[in-house]
Every structure is written in structure tokens, then in C-alpha cells.
Amino acid sequence: MNRTHLEHAIVALVIQLALWPLFGPWAAAAVACAVFLGREIAQHEYRLAIWRGWKWGGPKPVHWHEGLWRGWTRDSVFDLLAPLVVCLLAAWLVSRYLPPL
């Protein structure tokens, strides 16, 4: 686990805590994790586009689905798993030990 994994987990927890009063713990956790899922998919799309010779300003030579399944490294998987684990753990702890609002 490197520094970016910890940073992503902290930012996801902050997002979850900010949205908690509006949506509840589980939905706030889903939104926080979806932010990082979208970020990782976008990074993979840009990496694939640059690898295929794409220059800024032109259309990307990447299909809409390729960011979902191409270009995932161990680091990018942990960039998504760290926020997921932290947010799910926080939602579970709150739903188990705190009374509902």
C-alpha cells in the first residue's frame, strides 16, 4: 500500500461523511466509491489513447468500454479497493453501532 492508496481512502471517507446526512451511510459510500471508479476508468482510457498515438484536441481512439477492462494494474486496483474497503467499513460500523437518525 502506497501513499496514493491512503490518500484515496481519506478523500473517499471525507466525501462519504459530507454526503452522509443527505443520503445515509450506504448510499454515501456508494457515491464515494463511484467517484474513484470513474477516475480510474478515465485514467485507463487516457493511457490507452496516448499509447495509440492520440494527441490532445482530437477524438480518442478508445471505445467506451475499454477503460473498464484494459489497463488495470495492481496499483490501480488498490487505488479503487482502498476507498471501497474504508467506506464500506465506515458504513457497516455506523449502521451496526449507532442508532438511526
C-alpha positions in Angstrom: 0.0 0.0 0.0 1.5 3.3 -1.0 0.7 6.9 -0.3 -1.9 7.3 -3.0 -4.0 4.4 -1.7 -4.1 6.1 1.7 -5.0 9.5 0.1 -7.8 8.0 -1.9 -9.2 6.3 1.2 -9.1 9.5 3.2 -10.7 11.6 0.4 -13.4 8.9 -0.1 -14.2 9.0 3.6 -14.5 12.7 3.5 -16.9 12.5 0.6 -18.8 9.9 2.4 -19.0 12.0 5.6 -20.1 15.0 3.6 -22.9 13.1 1.9 -23.9 11.1 5.0 -26.7 13.4 6.3 -28.3 13.7 2.8 -28.2 10.0 1.7 -27.4 7.8 4.6 -24.2 5.8 5.2 -24.6 3.1 2.5 -25.6 5.4 -0.4 -22.9 7.9 0.6 -20.4 5.0 0.5 -21.6 4.1 -3.0 -21.2 7.6 -4.3 -17.7 8.0 -2.8 -16.6 4.7 -4.4 -18.2 5.6 -7.7 -16.1 8.7 -7.8 -12.9 6.7 -7.6 -14.2 4.1 -10.0 -14.9 6.8 -12.6 -11.5 8.3 -12.0 -9.7 5.0 -12.6 -11.7 4.2 -15.7 -10.9 7.7 -17.1 -7.2 7.2 -16.4 -7.2 3.9 -18.2 -8.9 5.5 -21.2 -6.4 8.3 -21.4 -3.5 5.8 -21.0 -4.8 3.7 -23.8 -5.4 6.7 -26.1 -1.9 8.0 -25.6 -0.5 4.6 -26.2 -2.4 4.5 -29.5 -0.9 7.9 -30.6 -3.7 10.2 -29.5 -2.9 13.9 -29.3 -4.9 16.5 -27.3 -7.8 18.0 -29.2 -8.6 15.1 -31.4 -11.1 12.3 -30.8 -9.8 9.5 -28.6 -9.2 6.1 -30.4 -10.7 4.3 -27.5 -14.1 2.6 -27.3 -16.4 3.4 -24.4 -15.9 0.1 -22.7 -12.1 -0.3 -22.9 -11.4 1.6 -19.8 -13.4 -0.9 -17.8 -11.3 -3.9 -18.7 -8.0 -2.8 -20.2 -5.0 -1.2 -18.5 -5.7 -2.2 -14.9 -2.6 -2.6 -12.9 -2.2 -3.8 -9.3 -1.7 -0.1 -8.3 -4.9 1.0 -10.0 -6.9 -1.9 -8.4 -5.6 -0.8 -5.0 -6.5 2.8 -5.8 -10.1 1.6 -6.0 -10.0 -1.1 -3.3 -8.7 1.2 -0.6 -11.6 3.7 -0.7 -14.1 0.8 -1.1 -12.9 -1.0 2.0 -12.8 2.1 4.1 -16.2 3.4 3.0 -17.9 0.0 3.5 -16.3 -0.5 6.9 -17.4 3.0 8.0 -21.0 2.4 6.8 -21.1 -1.0 8.4 -19.8 0.3 11.7 -22.3 3.2 11.8 -25.2 1.0 10.8 -24.3 -1.6 13.4 -23.3 0.6 16.4 -25.1 3.9 16.0 -28.9 4.4 16.2 -30.5 5.7 13.0 -31.1 9.5 12.8 
